[in-house]
Amino acid sequence: MTEPAVQAPSWRIVVGVTGGIAAYKAVSVIRSLVLLGHHVDVIATESALRFVGAPTLEAISRNPIRTDLYENVDTVQHVSIGQSADVIAVVPATANTIAKLAAGMADDLLTNSILASRSPVVVAPAMHTEMWQHPATQANASRLDERGVTLVGPDSGRLTGNDEGPGRLAETDEIVNAILAAARRGVRERQDAERARDLVGQDILVTAGGTREPIDPVRFLGNRSSGRQGVAVAARAAERGAEVTLVAANIEVQPPENVNVIRVSSAQQMANACAELAPRHSMIVMAAAVADFRPEHEQAGKIKKESTGDDLTLTFVKNPDILRSLVEVRSQDQLIVGFAAETEEDEAARLDLARAKIARKGCDYLVLNRVGWNHGFGREETEIQILNLAGEVVSEAVGDKLSVADVILDLANLDVANRD
Ligand code: C5P
């Protein structure tokens, strides 16, 4: 089974190497990060270079090694390296460097870079057991932890001499995973800060959930949409400052508190609500799964098997295509985003379906996701591609439904800003 190839993000990672015997193990951490496609800048302390050579670190990181605070002073690198990093990791971190970080000292390029940066910091201590267990080191490590620094290890085990105990550098994979998790969190926090309130002044109409088409008073024709993605779009749009109206059809999750919620059940009800509300909105995001057909007649009473015999035939009639009708009557400056949930496994075939769909619907963007028993519906994680009216993939995202919602809103907001 081929999964759509959504590229993992590539981050700017600063790895600080300090002077302990475990410095040689930093090489495999750096190598793993580089092989995963990240940009790695190494800052080595003078004493680190007594344990591992600059040529090794340069070859493995594929970048020049920096050590000297007084080198390239014109580029203010003691500030710039840390500030442009998505994460700073110290591997290994000696008791001395941990003490300096805890005290906020800045007497070399590494500690200067960390102090000048607001990126997440990951520290992997390695030292002799006595040094690690010394109350001074323990207090310094606790201060870092309280300040939000991620401490990885140390592990317990064989140390450099014949001694054993806590103080061994954590395993490479554990350190790499902690660095990537911190980078992900840091990037997310930075994007959140940048996005804060960027949708003030927008009125956004969002549909969510799955319609139910009544067969009789107790039965309906429905679908497996939980409404999570539409609710996530509504929630993030409101957090980013928009006035949001959510037309919710049978959603399985709580709607956000700060949005105006209109409850509907059938496609016809959703069509009526949208037709009335749409003209007052600058953006429309149609995330609901709308039934294409409904039973021609809703039976007044419950259908009884005793009265139908062995077969039951129901006639279905077509529902209005809400999205297309909103596109037909919209004003020029209204932006409309549709959704396409496709079960097609082959990515190229799925994209072809999406291209045909956006051409039919005429909306500005179409968010394509793959659904099926193990994909899409009801799950927290999702994977999307966004096509424009020309059928080009203009954005893609993988992650939880809130972060995917942000990507959709980023694109819509950029488009609206470019129209002004
Ligand atoms: O036509 P299809 O259901 O594949 O298209 C999906 C998109 O169209 C979604 O954005 C959905 O909300 C919208 N839609 C609609 N009215 C329908 C069917 C789908 O607005 N009757």
Residues whose N, C-alpha, C, O or C-beta is under 5 A from the ligand:
A	BS01	C5P	M286 A287 A288 A289 V290 A291 D292 N319 P320 D321 I322 L323 G338 F339 A340
